[in-house]
Amino acid sequence: MSKIAIIGATGRAGSELVEEALRRGHSVVAIARDPRQLLARDGITVKALDVHDSAALQAAVAGSDVVLSAAHFATVPASVLLEPLKQAGIKRLLVVGGAGSLLLPSGERVIDQPDFPEAYKAEAAAGSAFLDALREERGLNWTFLSPSALFVEGERTGTYRTGENQLLVDAKGQSWITFADYAIAMLDEVENPQHPRARFTVGY
């Protein structure tokens, strides 16, 4: 089993990643600014820190086989994470991405549509910039996993399908994935890498 460091471990996506990793028997280093929501139990080590503290982040992830980041892009850009991870000797980084940079059949990005919610634009634009930074990165084996348009609480069904850079839409015209099933897809990628140095997406 792997030692997996999870940044943003108390968020909705991050907490599901913690649960899925523990369910599979991995050792988890859960990193959060305020980790009081995290239960102390076998298999988990809790690290309370601000990821903008490069030395603290480097020390927290050192010795991990892989790092998963579920941090918000608007407050934690790529520049905050990449160098400390490389200095710590990390080889693999998997990132909880956004749907805004995915493409529609027209070839246009989701974020560029007139009806894209204004409230989400700053985070989506920062997520697109993070992906651009990763595409220039040569020191880490990275993967950026974009959810579908709707990233929601819900059932852990164990079923999903994947795509590359195009937004996935189901038979009813909906684009969605639960945090729990997204976590399954992410841990499947950790255990059986299929998308080195690439973005892919997951949905129903």
Stockholm file with secondary structure:
# STOCKHOLM 1.0

chainA/1-204         MSKIAIIGATGRAGSELVEEALRRGHSVVAIARDPRQLLARDGITVKALDVHDSAALQAAVAGSDVVLSAAHFATVPASVLLEPLKQAGIKRLLVVGGAGSLLLPSGERVIDQPDFPEAYKAEAAAGSAFLDALREERGLNWTFLSPSALFVEGERTGTYRTGENQLLVDAKGQSWITFADYAIAMLDEVENPQHPRARFTVGY
#=GR chainA/1-204 SS CCEEEEETTTSHHHHHHHHHHHHTTCEEEEEESSGGGSCCCTTEEEEECCTTCHHHHHHHHTTCSEEEECCCTTTSCHHHHHHHHHHTTCCEEEEECCSTTCBCTTSCBGGGSTTSCGGGHHHHHHHHHHHHHHHTCCSSEEEEEECCSEEECCCCCSCCEEESSBCCCCTTSCCEEEHHHHHHHHHHHHHSCCCTTEEEEEEC
#=GC SS_cons         CCEEEEETTTSHHHHHHHHHHHHTTCEEEEEESSGGGSCCCTTEEEEECCTTCHHHHHHHHTTCSEEEECCCTTTSCHHHHHHHHHHTTCCEEEEECCSTTCBCTTSCBGGGSTTSCGGGHHHHHHHHHHHHHHHTCCSSEEEEEECCSEEECCCCCSCCEEESSBCCCCTTSCCEEEHHHHHHHHHHHHHSCCCTTEEEEEEC
//
